[in-house]
Amino acid sequence: MQHFVRRALVALVAVAGLVATAAAQYPNKPIKWIVPYPPAGTTDVLARIVAQWLSENIGQQVLVENKPGAGNNIGTEFVINSPPDGYTMLLVNPANGINASLYKKLPFNFVRDIAPVAGIVRTPNVMVLTTKLPMKTVAEFLAYCKANPGKISMASSGSGTSTHLSGELFKSMTGCNMVHVPYKGAGPALIDLIGGQVQVFFDNLPSSAGHIKSGNLRALSVTSTPRDPSLPDVPPVADTVPDTVVDRLEPVEGDRNAGHFQKRAHSWASFSCRAPSSGPRGAPLRSGWGSRSKRPPMPLGANSVTATKERPRSTCHHSTQSMV
């Protein structure tokens, strides 16, 4: 269980620009981990699971602080404006890459200003419906939507997030006319979805899983293929809408047309920090990731059992480019 901690700490020390002898001293005060979303969403739940385990194993508290807003740009900018000393971290997810092209002008350069440390998880999205609507399949939902254009409200965890783009691609591929309602994270979106104020949400699976299993929400499909093991009775949306959904483009196995791609929606999260203000960026992280351990990997906890452990990238450059 020390596998993740050992590698993460070595990388963090290197990113902070500390000398080798400082490794035994770091950290000597609490670490602040910024989650750019409100509580109760997948990113928040994941960060708290990992932060608790880190706190128990590194001798210092890792404190999660939520700074939601602007599609996660507020929290990201806060970290970028913090000292590059390894004590202010960022929970990075697909929106950081999406925002680089969605917004014409940002007060930071994400690739330049943020240094990746460790990939944590990757998880599919799930199409969840309020139980106040009767539809139980994607086909039934499409029939209702096309018969009632503009009457369905589609929640998202914010404009430009993977949950937003998953829904937009679904709309464009099906002709389903839905009204987008952005929230400041999955937590408040799920509250309104359960209450029926909005009708559908392409949420990251971990934050919706408990509500699905309790019967508070109805899952119509997952955006991965094959079915997710945690929801074996929920079919892939691609069974009804081929080549769906968004976020990762992977060649279809056996397809002779090299230009044809299958679109799959996976959300992911990584552990990153403010990039060093001076010195080569790649060498410290490459050195940090060169340390290997035979100890077992850290468990992700019950709230993230649907996610698969993400492999850390081998170089700073590779990891940063993979985020976008």
C-alpha positions, 0 to 999 in steps of 0.5 A: 500500500506504500506503492502510490505514496512512495512514488508520489512523494518522490515526484512531489519533492522533485517538482518542488525543486527541493534537493535530494536531502529534503526528501526525508523532511517533506512534507513537514506541514499539511498539504492542501489538495484543491478539488475544483468542484463542490462536495459529493461529486466523483472528484470530491469523493475520490479526493477524500478517499485518497487524501485520507489514506495519504494522511494516514501514511505520510505523517501529515494531513492532506486536506481537501478544499473545494473551489468550484466554478467556471468549469473548474477554472477557478480551482485550477487558477488558484493552484497555478497562483500558489507557490510551486512548493509541493504543498498545494495540489490539484485534482485534474480531470478531463475538463482541464483539457477541454477548457484549453480549447473551449475558452478563447482566453484563460489567465493561465496555460494549463500545459505549462503551469501544471505538472502531473504527478500521478494518474489515479482512476478512469471510469465511464459515464452513465446516463441516469434518469429521474424516476419521475419519468417512466422510460426504462431504455434508451430507445424509449427515452429517444422516442419521448424526447423526439415527441417532446422536443425541448421539454427535457432538461439535461444536467451537467457538472458544468459547461465544458465538462465531460458530462456536458460533452457526453450529453451534447454528442448524444444530442448531435448523434440522435437529434434529441433536442434537450435543454442544457442546464449546467451546475457547479458540479455533480453534487447539486446536479444530482440533487435536482435530478433526484427531485425531478427539476432536471430529467437526465444526466450523463454523470461519472459513474462513481457519484451516481452509483449509490443513487442507482442502487438505492433506486433514487435514479434510473440508469439507462446506459453506460458509455463504455463497452462492454458493460461495467461490472458494477452495473451488469444489467445496464447496457452500453449506450452504443447498443442503441446509438452506435459509436457513442460517446465522447472523451477517448477515441480508440480504433475499432478492433478489426475495422479495415477503415483506418479513419473510423473511430469508436468514441467512448466516454471515460472520465479520469482523475490525476494528482497534479501540482503547480509546475516549477518556476525554473529548471527543466520540467521533465527530468525531475518527474522522470527521475521520480517515476524511475523509483519502483516498488514491489509493494501492492498498489493502494486500494481505491475504496468502496466509493470508487470500485467502478474505476480502474487504477490509472497507470502513472505516466513515465515522463512529465511531457507525456503525462501533460500531453495525455491530459489534453 
